[in-house]
Amino acid sequence: MKLALVQHNVVFGDPDTNYEQVEALIIEAQKNADVIVLPELWTTGYDLTRLDEISDTQGETTKHFISDLAKAYKVHIVAGSIAKQTESGMYNTMLVYGPTGDLLHEYDKAHLFRLMDEEKYLHQGDKTASFSLGTVQAAGVICYDIRFPEFIRTHMINGQQMLFVVAEWPKPRLDHWRALLLSRAIENQCFVVACNRAGSDPANAFAGHSIIIGPWGEIIAEAGEEATILYGEVNLGHVDDVRSQIPVFQDRRPTIYDVQK
Ligand SMILES: O=C(O)CCC(=O)C(=O)O
């Protein structure tokens, strides 16, 4: 599988410019990829106080935009996340499209990040983060979600081979970003494909460092801080090799783990 992670410098509060720039980036990325990944909140950025004006009602605008591109270029697009306005409130929602333009998956961020005031403007979701990408079993989570290993684990215990992460992860905690992603890859013996944004907004500078990690914890590709498209190729068979070498999933003792506490 050939991956392209679009480490976009999201323009704060300006969906029209972001659509224009991301379209050009997707057209470039599809030349060398089967799966394209975008970052978190790439249409609006964290312009939370203006979401009523600039968010996407039911996600319809972004859904058409991504569906058309996925179909035109016959690629899978893990379309980061967007601010989606619904009757029950605003959500930070991941969208995943297949190469025929079909919506494969929609996931609302489960853990809201208080340090960036998300809980004041957004509702938390409780849908599953697991989905299929063609024949690949995957899960996709959003930014702060990676700090909850028990949440990720529940999405990796049914043979999932790949964890997608989309983020607007701030620069001061770059070391946490890398350590958490490496840990999620090693403990779940899966590929981690994590797309962060570049640049800054009025409140934060972001870390970039989008990364592709293998199931043994090996770094397959990693970006720097600047806006870029990060490419990498993965061999999914490697997941089974690692899982048979150290059979973590067989050796689990769920009856002695009390995750309800
Ligand atoms: O957990 C962190 O340090 C960053 C999380 C974050 O920025 C987010 O969820 O948007």
The ligand as an SDF file (V2000), in Angstrom:
LIG
                    3D

 10  9  0  0  0  0  0  0  0  0999 V2000
   -2.9590   15.6940   23.6120 O   0  0  0  0  0  0  0  0  0  0  0  0
   -2.3190   16.6540   23.1710 C   0  0  0  0  0  0  0  0  0  0  0  0
   -1.2750   17.0450   23.6940 O   0  0  0  0  0  0  0  0  0  0  0  0
   -2.8020   17.3810   21.9510 C   0  0  0  0  0  0  0  0  0  0  0  0
   -4.2340   17.0770   21.6210 C   0  0  0  0  0  0  0  0  0  0  0  0
   -4.8100   18.0190   20.6520 C   0  0  0  0  0  0  0  0  0  0  0  0
   -4.1990   18.9820   20.2630 O   0  0  0  0  0  0  0  0  0  0  0  0
   -6.1490   17.7700   20.0950 C   0  0  0  0  0  0  0  0  0  0  0  0
   -6.8040   16.7820   20.4500 O   0  0  0  0  0  0  0  0  0  0  0  0
   -6.5840   18.5720   19.2520 O   0  0  0  0  0  0  0  0  0  0  0  0
  1  2  2  0
  2  3  1  0
  2  4  1  0
  4  5  1  0
  5  6  1  0
  6  7  2  0
  6  8  1  0
  8  9  2  0
  8 10  1  0
M  END
$$$$
